[in-house]
Amino acid sequence: MFRLTRTQVQPIGLDIGRDAIKMLQLEVVGDSLAAVAGALKEFPQESKLKAPQRMAMLPEMLRQMLRQNPFVGRNIVTTLPREFLSVKNLRLPLMPEEELDSAVRFEARNIFAFDTEDAQIHCLPAGEVRQGNDVLQEVIVLAARNQDVNGFVEQLHGCGVVIASLDIEPCALFRSVERFTRRREDEQEVHVLVDVGLASTQVVIGKGRDISFLKQIDIGGMQFQEAISRKLSISIEEAQALRRRLAETTDSPTEKKDPVRQAVFDATRSVMEQLGRELSLCLRYQSVTFRGQRPTRLRLMGGEGADTHLQEILNSILTIPIEAPRPLYAIDSSRLKSLQRQQAMGEWALVLGLALRHTTGRFRPRDGRPRGTSAMGDVGGYSGGEPVGASAEIRASAPASSAEVRAQRSEDRGQKPEIKQEAPHA
């Protein structure tokens, strides 16, 4: 059988998490997407919160994953670690786009704790806001020290991979949603994406192709496990194993009466409620700052996003419904059978956004039908597409020892890029 539609194999998306490494490679087939290969490998428990140990293990783990799975090439797209990225908000007078970067760089000298002359600075225009009688523009400023970026790039080069792009997590998460937004009414939706990871939670809010709000909350799965450990007088490893076992059992009425399940729920309630209050403040800030942009749902993703207790508590605190999205639903994932599970697999949202980094345009669902929502969450998967004005990239240059942070300013507007363009991809 001959395939008449031209295909383009994309670089490998690489998500180096605190608890596991995920890899995903896609190919573009017309206006659809298909998975070429995918892999997941967990870090040992003792290294999950110790960055030096994880990075020391990374080269061999990556080589094993590349050898054992049918990935094409060694080009990767990954994110700068969260701990290397600083985020601040500025409010500036309205000004032409070509003047914004220089104004942000000038103001950045006073808002970051390090020397911004030896750092990469990028900004995301968030939108117009009213402050008294004035109309200002809110800008999200991203900064990373050259020393941190270069050290991370050198470590990745030592793993035998070629860095096609360095992205940042919020832009990759948002891309996993926006790439599949095709209908006009969907362009008006305010997307609220909450990625609950092992050590922290990322909140990304945006509309259309633009991100308007970013925040990291220092609450994650580790805090849940520590609460269980204290309450039940067990080790962190035992708490993690207990949560995993409960997650794999059905949440039926009989199971809900299980005293162990109830004890776990009671132990984590206060921490999860604290996370809910933080999210409520984020939603309030978004609604007050950008009037008229009211979200209608919250997509809960990440490794902890499938926790039914967390979903219940957030639903009781927040004023908008919680959904568990299925990021891989809209692509042909028939080659990923070894990774398929009954859960929504919301933890694959970030690596999907990375795998989409070098694509253009928007994609239709795998069967061509428009998608709705259900009690299970976003059955249409995500909408994704590289947001105009919302795609910050930390670009590695050819030498292994240097890298530059820049936003890929909307090429659709014809703006001259600051650095050399990437070569076309097959």
Contacts in CASP RR format, 6 or more apart in sequence:
PFRMAT RR
TARGET T0000
AUTHOR 0000-0000-0000
METHOD contacts of the structure
MODEL  1
MFRLTRTQVQPIGLDIGRDAIKMLQLEVVGDSLAAVAGALKEFPQESKLK
APQRMAMLPEMLRQMLRQNPFVGRNIVTTLPREFLSVKNLRLPLMPEEEL
DSAVRFEARNIFAFDTEDAQIHCLPAGEVRQGNDVLQEVIVLAARNQDVN
GFVEQLHGCGVVIASLDIEPCALFRSVERFTRRREDEQEVHVLVDVGLAS
TQVVIGKGRDISFLKQIDIGGMQFQEAISRKLSISIEEAQALRRRLAETT
DSPTEKKDPVRQAVFDATRSVMEQLGRELSLCLRYQSVTFRGQRPTRLRL
MGGEGADTHLQEILNSILTIPIEAPRPLYAIDSSRLKSLQRQQAMGEWAL
VLGLALRHTTGRFRPRDGRPRGTSAMGDVGGYSGGEPVGASAEIRASAPA
SSAEVRAQRSEDRGQKPEIKQEAPHA
3 29 0 8 1.000
5 29 0 8 1.000
5 30 0 8 1.000
6 30 0 8 1.000
7 27 0 8 1.000
7 28 0 8 1.000
7 29 0 8 1.000
7 30 0 8 1.000
8 27 0 8 1.000
8 28 0 8 1.000
8 425 0 8 1.000
8 426 0 8 1.000
9 25 0 8 1.000
9 26 0 8 1.000
9 27 0 8 1.000
9 36 0 8 1.000
9 72 0 8 1.000
9 425 0 8 1.000
9 426 0 8 1.000
10 25 0 8 1.000
10 26 0 8 1.000
10 27 0 8 1.000
10 28 0 8 1.000
10 355 0 8 1.000
10 356 0 8 1.000
10 357 0 8 1.000
10 358 0 8 1.000
10 359 0 8 1.000
10 425 0 8 1.000
11 25 0 8 1.000
11 75 0 8 1.000
11 76 0 8 1.000
11 77 0 8 1.000
11 164 0 8 1.000
11 165 0 8 1.000
11 355 0 8 1.000
11 357 0 8 1.000
11 358 0 8 1.000
11 425 0 8 1.000
12 23 0 8 1.000
12 24 0 8 1.000
12 25 0 8 1.000
12 71 0 8 1.000
12 73 0 8 1.000
12 74 0 8 1.000
12 75 0 8 1.000
12 76 0 8 1.000
12 77 0 8 1.000
12 161 0 8 1.000
12 355 0 8 1.000
13 23 0 8 1.000
13 24 0 8 1.000
13 25 0 8 1.000
13 76 0 8 1.000
13 77 0 8 1.000
13 78 0 8 1.000
13 351 0 8 1.000
13 353 0 8 1.000
13 354 0 8 1.000
13 355 0 8 1.000
13 357 0 8 1.000
14 21 0 8 1.000
14 22 0 8 1.000
14 23 0 8 1.000
14 62 0 8 1.000
14 76 0 8 1.000
14 77 0 8 1.000
14 78 0 8 1.000
14 161 0 8 1.000
14 351 0 8 1.000
14 354 0 8 1.000
15 21 0 8 1.000
15 22 0 8 1.000
15 23 0 8 1.000
15 78 0 8 1.000
15 79 0 8 1.000
15 350 0 8 1.000
15 351 0 8 1.000
15 354 0 8 1.000
16 54 0 8 1.000
16 58 0 8 1.000
16 78 0 8 1.000
16 79 0 8 1.000
16 81 0 8 1.000
17 198 0 8 1.000
18 43 0 8 1.000
18 48 0 8 1.000
18 49 0 8 1.000
18 54 0 8 1.000
18 197 0 8 1.000
18 198 0 8 1.000
18 199 0 8 1.000
19 42 0 8 1.000
19 43 0 8 1.000
19 48 0 8 1.000
19 198 0 8 1.000
19 303 0 8 1.000
20 40 0 8 1.000
20 41 0 8 1.000
20 42 0 8 1.000
20 43 0 8 1.000
21 39 0 8 1.000
21 40 0 8 1.000
21 41 0 8 1.000
21 43 0 8 1.000
21 58 0 8 1.000
21 61 0 8 1.000
21 62 0 8 1.000
21 65 0 8 1.000
22 38 0 8 1.000
22 39 0 8 1.000
22 40 0 8 1.000
22 347 0 8 1.000
22 348 0 8 1.000
22 350 0 8 1.000
22 351 0 8 1.000
23 37 0 8 1.000
23 38 0 8 1.000
23 39 0 8 1.000
23 40 0 8 1.000
23 65 0 8 1.000
23 69 0 8 1.000
23 71 0 8 1.000
23 351 0 8 1.000
24 35 0 8 1.000
24 37 0 8 1.000
24 38 0 8 1.000
24 348 0 8 1.000
24 351 0 8 1.000
24 352 0 8 1.000
24 354 0 8 1.000
24 355 0 8 1.000
25 35 0 8 1.000
25 36 0 8 1.000
25 37 0 8 1.000
25 38 0 8 1.000
25 71 0 8 1.000
25 72 0 8 1.000
25 355 0 8 1.000
26 33 0 8 1.000
26 34 0 8 1.000
26 35 0 8 1.000
26 36 0 8 1.000
26 331 0 8 1.000
26 355 0 8 1.000
26 356 0 8 1.000
26 359 0 8 1.000
27 33 0 8 1.000
27 34 0 8 1.000
27 36 0 8 1.000
28 359 0 8 1.000
28 363 0 8 1.000
29 332 0 8 1.000
31 362 0 8 1.000
31 363 0 8 1.000
31 364 0 8 1.000
32 331 0 8 1.000
32 332 0 8 1.000
32 363 0 8 1.000
32 364 0 8 1.000
32 366 0 8 1.000
33 330 0 8 1.000
33 331 0 8 1.000
33 332 0 8 1.000
33 356 0 8 1.000
33 359 0 8 1.000
33 363 0 8 1.000
33 366 0 8 1.000
34 331 0 8 1.000
34 332 0 8 1.000
34 333 0 8 1.000
34 334 0 8 1.000
34 335 0 8 1.000
35 328 0 8 1.000
35 331 0 8 1.000
35 332 0 8 1.000
35 333 0 8 1.000
35 334 0 8 1.000
35 335 0 8 1.000
35 336 0 8 1.000
36 70 0 8 1.000
36 71 0 8 1.000
36 72 0 8 1.000
36 335 0 8 1.000
37 69 0 8 1.000
37 70 0 8 1.000
37 71 0 8 1.000
37 72 0 8 1.000
37 335 0 8 1.000
37 336 0 8 1.000
38 69 0 8 1.000
38 71 0 8 1.000
38 335 0 8 1.000
38 336 0 8 1.000
38 339 0 8 1.000
39 65 0 8 1.000
39 68 0 8 1.000
39 69 0 8 1.000
39 71 0 8 1.000
39 339 0 8 1.000
40 339 0 8 1.000
41 61 0 8 1.000
41 64 0 8 1.000
41 65 0 8 1.000
43 54 0 8 1.000
43 57 0 8 1.000
43 61 0 8 1.000
44 57 0 8 1.000
45 236 0 8 1.000
45 237 0 8 1.000
45 240 0 8 1.000
46 53 0 8 1.000
47 53 0 8 1.000
47 54 0 8 1.000
47 57 0 8 1.000
48 54 0 8 1.000
48 198 0 8 1.000
49 198 0 8 1.000
49 199 0 8 1.000
49 222 0 8 1.000
51 81 0 8 1.000
51 83 0 8 1.000
55 155 0 8 1.000
58 155 0 8 1.000
58 159 0 8 1.000
59 158 0 8 1.000
59 159 0 8 1.000
59 160 0 8 1.000
62 159 0 8 1.000
62 160 0 8 1.000
62 161 0 8 1.000
63 159 0 8 1.000
63 160 0 8 1.000
65 71 0 8 1.000
66 74 0 8 1.000
70 335 0 8 1.000
74 160 0 8 1.000
74 161 0 8 1.000
74 162 0 8 1.000
75 161 0 8 1.000
75 162 0 8 1.000
75 163 0 8 1.000
75 164 0 8 1.000
75 425 0 8 1.000
76 156 0 8 1.000
76 161 0 8 1.000
76 162 0 8 1.000
76 163 0 8 1.000
76 164 0 8 1.000
77 163 0 8 1.000
77 164 0 8 1.000
77 165 0 8 1.000
77 166 0 8 1.000
77 167 0 8 1.000
77 354 0 8 1.000
77 355 0 8 1.000
77 357 0 8 1.000
77 358 0 8 1.000
78 156 0 8 1.000
78 163 0 8 1.000
78 166 0 8 1.000
78 167 0 8 1.000
78 354 0 8 1.000
79 166 0 8 1.000
79 167 0 8 1.000
79 168 0 8 1.000
79 169 0 8 1.000
79 172 0 8 1.000
79 350 0 8 1.000
79 354 0 8 1.000
80 144 0 8 1.000
80 148 0 8 1.000
80 149 0 8 1.000
80 152 0 8 1.000
80 166 0 8 1.000
80 167 0 8 1.000
80 168 0 8 1.000
80 394 0 8 1.000
81 152 0 8 1.000
82 169 0 8 1.000
82 200 0 8 1.000
82 202 0 8 1.000
82 216 0 8 1.000
84 144 0 8 1.000
84 145 0 8 1.000
84 148 0 8 1.000
84 149 0 8 1.000
84 152 0 8 1.000
85 142 0 8 1.000
85 143 0 8 1.000
85 144 0 8 1.000
85 168 0 8 1.000
86 112 0 8 1.000
86 113 0 8 1.000
86 114 0 8 1.000
86 142 0 8 1.000
86 143 0 8 1.000
86 144 0 8 1.000
87 140 0 8 1.000
87 141 0 8 1.000
87 142 0 8 1.000
87 143 0 8 1.000
87 214 0 8 1.000
87 215 0 8 1.000
87 216 0 8 1.000
88 108 0 8 1.000
88 111 0 8 1.000
88 112 0 8 1.000
88 140 0 8 1.000
88 141 0 8 1.000
88 143 0 8 1.000
89 126 0 8 1.000
89 138 0 8 1.000
89 139 0 8 1.000
89 140 0 8 1.000
89 141 0 8 1.000
90 104 0 8 1.000
90 107 0 8 1.000
90 111 0 8 1.000
90 123 0 8 1.000
90 138 0 8 1.000
90 139 0 8 1.000
90 141 0 8 1.000
91 129 0 8 1.000
91 131 0 8 1.000
91 136 0 8 1.000
91 137 0 8 1.000
91 138 0 8 1.000
91 139 0 8 1.000
92 100 0 8 1.000
92 103 0 8 1.000
92 104 0 8 1.000
92 107 0 8 1.000
92 136 0 8 1.000
92 137 0 8 1.000
92 139 0 8 1.000
93 134 0 8 1.000
93 136 0 8 1.000
93 137 0 8 1.000
94 128 0 8 1.000
94 135 0 8 1.000
94 136 0 8 1.000
94 137 0 8 1.000
95 103 0 8 1.000
95 137 0 8 1.000
97 125 0 8 1.000
97 413 0 8 1.000
97 415 0 8 1.000
100 123 0 8 1.000
100 125 0 8 1.000
100 139 0 8 1.000
101 123 0 8 1.000
104 121 0 8 1.000
104 123 0 8 1.000
104 139 0 8 1.000
104 141 0 8 1.000
105 116 0 8 1.000
105 121 0 8 1.000
107 141 0 8 1.000
108 116 0 8 1.000
108 121 0 8 1.000
108 141 0 8 1.000
108 143 0 8 1.000
109 116 0 8 1.000
109 117 0 8 1.000
111 141 0 8 1.000
112 119 0 8 1.000
112 143 0 8 1.000
114 143 0 8 1.000
114 145 0 8 1.000
116 143 0 8 1.000
118 145 0 8 1.000
118 146 0 8 1.000
118 147 0 8 1.000
119 143 0 8 1.000
119 144 0 8 1.000
119 145 0 8 1.000
119 146 0 8 1.000
119 405 0 8 1.000
120 143 0 8 1.000
120 144 0 8 1.000
120 145 0 8 1.000
120 146 0 8 1.000
120 149 0 8 1.000
120 394 0 8 1.000
120 403 0 8 1.000
120 404 0 8 1.000
120 405 0 8 1.000
120 406 0 8 1.000
121 141 0 8 1.000
121 142 0 8 1.000
121 143 0 8 1.000
121 405 0 8 1.000
122 141 0 8 1.000
122 142 0 8 1.000
122 143 0 8 1.000
122 392 0 8 1.000
122 405 0 8 1.000
122 406 0 8 1.000
122 407 0 8 1.000
123 139 0 8 1.000
123 140 0 8 1.000
123 141 0 8 1.000
123 142 0 8 1.000
123 407 0 8 1.000
124 139 0 8 1.000
124 140 0 8 1.000
124 142 0 8 1.000
124 210 0 8 1.000
124 211 0 8 1.000
124 214 0 8 1.000
124 389 0 8 1.000
124 390 0 8 1.000
124 392 0 8 1.000
124 407 0 8 1.000
125 137 0 8 1.000
125 138 0 8 1.000
125 139 0 8 1.000
125 210 0 8 1.000
125 389 0 8 1.000
126 137 0 8 1.000
126 138 0 8 1.000
126 139 0 8 1.000
126 140 0 8 1.000
126 210 0 8 1.000
126 211 0 8 1.000
126 212 0 8 1.000
126 213 0 8 1.000
126 290 0 8 1.000
127 137 0 8 1.000
127 138 0 8 1.000
127 210 0 8 1.000
127 212 0 8 1.000
127 290 0 8 1.000
128 135 0 8 1.000
128 136 0 8 1.000
128 137 0 8 1.000
128 138 0 8 1.000
129 135 0 8 1.000
129 136 0 8 1.000
129 137 0 8 1.000
129 138 0 8 1.000
129 289 0 8 1.000
129 290 0 8 1.000
130 136 0 8 1.000
130 291 0 8 1.000
138 212 0 8 1.000
138 289 0 8 1.000
140 211 0 8 1.000
140 213 0 8 1.000
140 214 0 8 1.000
142 168 0 8 1.000
142 392 0 8 1.000
142 405 0 8 1.000
143 405 0 8 1.000
144 394 0 8 1.000
144 405 0 8 1.000
146 402 0 8 1.000
146 403 0 8 1.000
149 166 0 8 1.000
149 394 0 8 1.000
149 403 0 8 1.000
149 404 0 8 1.000
149 405 0 8 1.000
150 401 0 8 1.000
150 402 0 8 1.000
150 403 0 8 1.000
151 401 0 8 1.000
152 166 0 8 1.000
152 403 0 8 1.000
153 163 0 8 1.000
153 166 0 8 1.000
153 396 0 8 1.000
153 400 0 8 1.000
153 401 0 8 1.000
153 402 0 8 1.000
153 403 0 8 1.000
154 400 0 8 1.000
154 401 0 8 1.000
156 163 0 8 1.000
157 163 0 8 1.000
157 400 0 8 1.000
158 400 0 8 1.000
163 396 0 8 1.000
164 357 0 8 1.000
164 358 0 8 1.000
164 422 0 8 1.000
164 425 0 8 1.000
165 357 0 8 1.000
165 358 0 8 1.000
165 393 0 8 1.000
165 395 0 8 1.000
165 396 0 8 1.000
165 422 0 8 1.000
166 393 0 8 1.000
166 394 0 8 1.000
166 395 0 8 1.000
166 396 0 8 1.000
166 403 0 8 1.000
167 354 0 8 1.000
167 357 0 8 1.000
167 391 0 8 1.000
167 392 0 8 1.000
167 393 0 8 1.000
167 394 0 8 1.000
168 392 0 8 1.000
168 393 0 8 1.000
168 394 0 8 1.000
169 195 0 8 1.000
169 202 0 8 1.000
169 350 0 8 1.000
170 202 0 8 1.000
170 204 0 8 1.000
170 211 0 8 1.000
170 214 0 8 1.000
170 392 0 8 1.000
171 211 0 8 1.000
171 387 0 8 1.000
171 390 0 8 1.000
171 391 0 8 1.000
171 392 0 8 1.000
171 393 0 8 1.000
172 350 0 8 1.000
172 353 0 8 1.000
172 354 0 8 1.000
172 357 0 8 1.000
173 193 0 8 1.000
173 195 0 8 1.000
173 202 0 8 1.000
173 204 0 8 1.000
173 301 0 8 1.000
173 349 0 8 1.000
173 350 0 8 1.000
173 353 0 8 1.000
174 191 0 8 1.000
174 193 0 8 1.000
174 204 0 8 1.000
174 206 0 8 1.000
174 211 0 8 1.000
174 384 0 8 1.000
174 387 0 8 1.000
174 390 0 8 1.000
175 353 0 8 1.000
175 356 0 8 1.000
175 357 0 8 1.000
175 384 0 8 1.000
175 385 0 8 1.000
175 386 0 8 1.000
175 387 0 8 1.000
175 391 0 8 1.000
176 327 0 8 1.000
176 349 0 8 1.000
176 350 0 8 1.000
176 352 0 8 1.000
176 353 0 8 1.000
176 356 0 8 1.000
176 382 0 8 1.000
176 384 0 8 1.000
177 191 0 8 1.000
177 193 0 8 1.000
177 299 0 8 1.000
177 325 0 8 1.000
177 349 0 8 1.000
177 382 0 8 1.000
177 383 0 8 1.000
177 384 0 8 1.000
178 191 0 8 1.000
178 208 0 8 1.000
178 209 0 8 1.000
178 382 0 8 1.000
178 383 0 8 1.000
178 384 0 8 1.000
178 385 0 8 1.000
178 386 0 8 1.000
178 387 0 8 1.000
179 353 0 8 1.000
179 356 0 8 1.000
179 359 0 8 1.000
179 361 0 8 1.000
179 362 0 8 1.000
179 363 0 8 1.000
179 382 0 8 1.000
179 383 0 8 1.000
179 384 0 8 1.000
179 385 0 8 1.000
179 386 0 8 1.000
180 330 0 8 1.000
180 362 0 8 1.000
180 363 0 8 1.000
180 364 0 8 1.000
180 365 0 8 1.000
180 380 0 8 1.000
180 381 0 8 1.000
180 382 0 8 1.000
180 383 0 8 1.000
180 384 0 8 1.000
180 385 0 8 1.000
181 187 0 8 1.000
181 189 0 8 1.000
181 208 0 8 1.000
181 362 0 8 1.000
181 383 0 8 1.000
181 384 0 8 1.000
181 385 0 8 1.000
182 362 0 8 1.000
182 363 0 8 1.000
182 364 0 8 1.000
182 383 0 8 1.000
183 370 0 8 1.000
186 383 0 8 1.000
187 208 0 8 1.000
188 207 0 8 1.000
188 208 0 8 1.000
189 207 0 8 1.000
189 208 0 8 1.000
189 295 0 8 1.000
189 296 0 8 1.000
190 205 0 8 1.000
190 206 0 8 1.000
190 207 0 8 1.000
190 286 0 8 1.000
190 293 0 8 1.000
190 294 0 8 1.000
190 295 0 8 1.000
190 296 0 8 1.000
191 204 0 8 1.000
191 205 0 8 1.000
191 206 0 8 1.000
191 207 0 8 1.000
191 208 0 8 1.000
191 295 0 8 1.000
191 299 0 8 1.000
191 383 0 8 1.000
192 203 0 8 1.000
192 204 0 8 1.000
192 205 0 8 1.000
192 206 0 8 1.000
192 283 0 8 1.000
192 286 0 8 1.000
192 295 0 8 1.000
192 297 0 8 1.000
192 298 0 8 1.000
192 299 0 8 1.000
192 320 0 8 1.000
193 202 0 8 1.000
193 203 0 8 1.000
193 204 0 8 1.000
193 205 0 8 1.000
193 299 0 8 1.000
193 301 0 8 1.000
193 349 0 8 1.000
194 201 0 8 1.000
194 202 0 8 1.000
194 203 0 8 1.000
194 204 0 8 1.000
194 279 0 8 1.000
194 298 0 8 1.000
194 299 0 8 1.000
194 300 0 8 1.000
194 301 0 8 1.000
195 201 0 8 1.000
195 202 0 8 1.000
195 204 0 8 1.000
195 301 0 8 1.000
195 302 0 8 1.000
195 349 0 8 1.000
195 350 0 8 1.000
196 220 0 8 1.000
196 221 0 8 1.000
196 275 0 8 1.000
196 300 0 8 1.000
196 301 0 8 1.000
196 302 0 8 1.000
196 303 0 8 1.000
196 304 0 8 1.000
196 305 0 8 1.000
196 307 0 8 1.000
196 310 0 8 1.000
197 220 0 8 1.000
197 221 0 8 1.000
197 302 0 8 1.000
197 303 0 8 1.000
197 304 0 8 1.000
198 220 0 8 1.000
198 221 0 8 1.000
198 222 0 8 1.000
198 303 0 8 1.000
198 304 0 8 1.000
199 218 0 8 1.000
199 220 0 8 1.000
199 221 0 8 1.000
199 222 0 8 1.000
200 216 0 8 1.000
200 217 0 8 1.000
200 218 0 8 1.000
200 219 0 8 1.000
200 220 0 8 1.000
201 216 0 8 1.000
201 217 0 8 1.000
201 219 0 8 1.000
201 220 0 8 1.000
201 275 0 8 1.000
201 278 0 8 1.000
202 214 0 8 1.000
202 215 0 8 1.000
202 216 0 8 1.000
202 217 0 8 1.000
203 213 0 8 1.000
203 214 0 8 1.000
203 215 0 8 1.000
203 216 0 8 1.000
203 217 0 8 1.000
203 279 0 8 1.000
203 282 0 8 1.000
204 211 0 8 1.000
204 213 0 8 1.000
204 214 0 8 1.000
205 211 0 8 1.000
205 212 0 8 1.000
205 213 0 8 1.000
205 214 0 8 1.000
205 282 0 8 1.000
205 283 0 8 1.000
205 286 0 8 1.000
205 295 0 8 1.000
206 212 0 8 1.000
206 213 0 8 1.000
206 293 0 8 1.000
206 387 0 8 1.000
206 390 0 8 1.000
207 293 0 8 1.000
208 387 0 8 1.000
209 385 0 8 1.000
209 386 0 8 1.000
209 387 0 8 1.000
209 388 0 8 1.000
209 389 0 8 1.000
209 390 0 8 1.000
210 387 0 8 1.000
210 388 0 8 1.000
210 389 0 8 1.000
210 390 0 8 1.000
211 387 0 8 1.000
211 389 0 8 1.000
211 390 0 8 1.000
212 286 0 8 1.000
212 290 0 8 1.000
212 293 0 8 1.000
213 282 0 8 1.000
213 285 0 8 1.000
213 286 0 8 1.000
213 289 0 8 1.000
215 282 0 8 1.000
217 275 0 8 1.000
217 278 0 8 1.000
217 279 0 8 1.000
219 271 0 8 1.000
219 274 0 8 1.000
219 275 0 8 1.000
219 278 0 8 1.000
220 275 0 8 1.000
220 304 0 8 1.000
221 304 0 8 1.000
222 236 0 8 1.000
223 271 0 8 1.000
224 243 0 8 1.000
224 268 0 8 1.000
224 271 0 8 1.000
224 272 0 8 1.000
224 304 0 8 1.000
224 307 0 8 1.000
224 310 0 8 1.000
225 236 0 8 1.000
225 239 0 8 1.000
225 240 0 8 1.000
225 243 0 8 1.000
226 236 0 8 1.000
226 239 0 8 1.000
227 267 0 8 1.000
227 268 0 8 1.000
227 270 0 8 1.000
227 271 0 8 1.000
228 234 0 8 1.000
228 239 0 8 1.000
228 242 0 8 1.000
228 243 0 8 1.000
228 264 0 8 1.000
228 267 0 8 1.000
228 268 0 8 1.000
229 235 0 8 1.000
229 236 0 8 1.000
229 238 0 8 1.000
229 239 0 8 1.000
230 267 0 8 1.000
231 263 0 8 1.000
231 266 0 8 1.000
231 267 0 8 1.000
232 239 0 8 1.000
232 242 0 8 1.000
232 263 0 8 1.000
232 264 0 8 1.000
232 267 0 8 1.000
234 242 0 8 1.000
242 260 0 8 1.000
242 264 0 8 1.000
243 264 0 8 1.000
243 307 0 8 1.000
246 260 0 8 1.000
246 261 0 8 1.000
246 264 0 8 1.000
247 306 0 8 1.000
247 307 0 8 1.000
247 308 0 8 1.000
247 343 0 8 1.000
249 255 0 8 1.000
251 308 0 8 1.000
255 261 0 8 1.000
256 262 0 8 1.000
264 309 0 8 1.000
265 309 0 8 1.000
268 309 0 8 1.000
268 310 0 8 1.000
269 309 0 8 1.000
269 313 0 8 1.000
272 309 0 8 1.000
272 310 0 8 1.000
272 313 0 8 1.000
272 314 0 8 1.000
273 313 0 8 1.000
273 317 0 8 1.000
275 310 0 8 1.000
275 314 0 8 1.000
276 313 0 8 1.000
276 314 0 8 1.000
276 317 0 8 1.000
276 318 0 8 1.000
277 317 0 8 1.000
279 298 0 8 1.000
279 314 0 8 1.000
279 317 0 8 1.000
279 318 0 8 1.000
280 317 0 8 1.000
280 318 0 8 1.000
280 319 0 8 1.000
283 295 0 8 1.000
283 298 0 8 1.000
283 318 0 8 1.000
283 319 0 8 1.000
283 320 0 8 1.000
286 293 0 8 1.000
286 295 0 8 1.000
287 293 0 8 1.000
287 294 0 8 1.000
295 320 0 8 1.000
296 320 0 8 1.000
296 321 0 8 1.000
297 320 0 8 1.000
297 321 0 8 1.000
297 322 0 8 1.000
297 323 0 8 1.000
297 373 0 8 1.000
298 314 0 8 1.000
298 318 0 8 1.000
298 320 0 8 1.000
298 321 0 8 1.000
298 322 0 8 1.000
298 323 0 8 1.000
299 323 0 8 1.000
299 324 0 8 1.000
299 325 0 8 1.000
299 378 0 8 1.000
300 310 0 8 1.000
300 311 0 8 1.000
300 314 0 8 1.000
300 322 0 8 1.000
300 323 0 8 1.000
300 324 0 8 1.000
300 325 0 8 1.000
301 324 0 8 1.000
301 325 0 8 1.000
301 327 0 8 1.000
301 346 0 8 1.000
301 347 0 8 1.000
301 349 0 8 1.000
302 346 0 8 1.000
302 347 0 8 1.000
302 349 0 8 1.000
302 350 0 8 1.000
303 346 0 8 1.000
303 347 0 8 1.000
304 310 0 8 1.000
305 311 0 8 1.000
305 324 0 8 1.000
305 346 0 8 1.000
305 347 0 8 1.000
306 324 0 8 1.000
306 343 0 8 1.000
306 344 0 8 1.000
306 346 0 8 1.000
306 347 0 8 1.000
311 322 0 8 1.000
311 324 0 8 1.000
314 322 0 8 1.000
315 321 0 8 1.000
315 322 0 8 1.000
323 373 0 8 1.000
323 377 0 8 1.000
323 378 0 8 1.000
324 344 0 8 1.000
324 346 0 8 1.000
324 376 0 8 1.000
324 377 0 8 1.000
324 378 0 8 1.000
325 344 0 8 1.000
325 346 0 8 1.000
325 349 0 8 1.000
325 377 0 8 1.000
325 378 0 8 1.000
325 381 0 8 1.000
325 382 0 8 1.000
326 344 0 8 1.000
326 345 0 8 1.000
326 346 0 8 1.000
326 376 0 8 1.000
326 377 0 8 1.000
326 378 0 8 1.000
326 379 0 8 1.000
326 380 0 8 1.000
326 381 0 8 1.000
327 345 0 8 1.000
327 346 0 8 1.000
327 348 0 8 1.000
327 349 0 8 1.000
327 352 0 8 1.000
327 381 0 8 1.000
327 382 0 8 1.000
328 336 0 8 1.000
328 345 0 8 1.000
328 348 0 8 1.000
328 352 0 8 1.000
328 381 0 8 1.000
329 365 0 8 1.000
329 366 0 8 1.000
329 378 0 8 1.000
329 379 0 8 1.000
329 380 0 8 1.000
329 381 0 8 1.000
330 363 0 8 1.000
330 365 0 8 1.000
330 366 0 8 1.000
330 371 0 8 1.000
330 380 0 8 1.000
330 381 0 8 1.000
330 382 0 8 1.000
331 352 0 8 1.000
331 363 0 8 1.000
331 366 0 8 1.000
332 366 0 8 1.000
333 340 0 8 1.000
339 345 0 8 1.000
344 376 0 8 1.000
344 377 0 8 1.000
349 382 0 8 1.000
352 382 0 8 1.000
353 384 0 8 1.000
356 384 0 8 1.000
356 385 0 8 1.000
356 386 0 8 1.000
357 386 0 8 1.000
357 393 0 8 1.000
358 422 0 8 1.000
358 425 0 8 1.000
359 385 0 8 1.000
359 386 0 8 1.000
360 386 0 8 1.000
361 385 0 8 1.000
362 383 0 8 1.000
362 384 0 8 1.000
362 385 0 8 1.000
363 384 0 8 1.000
365 371 0 8 1.000
365 380 0 8 1.000
365 381 0 8 1.000
371 378 0 8 1.000
371 379 0 8 1.000
371 380 0 8 1.000
371 381 0 8 1.000
372 378 0 8 1.000
372 379 0 8 1.000
372 380 0 8 1.000
373 379 0 8 1.000
373 380 0 8 1.000
386 408 0 8 1.000
388 410 0 8 1.000
388 412 0 8 1.000
388 413 0 8 1.000
389 407 0 8 1.000
389 409 0 8 1.000
389 410 0 8 1.000
391 407 0 8 1.000
391 408 0 8 1.000
392 405 0 8 1.000
392 406 0 8 1.000
392 407 0 8 1.000
392 408 0 8 1.000
393 405 0 8 1.000
393 406 0 8 1.000
393 407 0 8 1.000
393 408 0 8 1.000
394 403 0 8 1.000
394 404 0 8 1.000
394 405 0 8 1.000
394 406 0 8 1.000
395 403 0 8 1.000
395 404 0 8 1.000
395 405 0 8 1.000
395 406 0 8 1.000
395 419 0 8 1.000
396 402 0 8 1.000
396 403 0 8 1.000
396 404 0 8 1.000
397 403 0 8 1.000
397 404 0 8 1.000
397 419 0 8 1.000
404 418 0 8 1.000
404 419 0 8 1.000
406 417 0 8 1.000
406 418 0 8 1.000
406 419 0 8 1.000
408 417 0 8 1.000
409 415 0 8 1.000
409 417 0 8 1.000
409 418 0 8 1.000
411 417 0 8 1.000
END
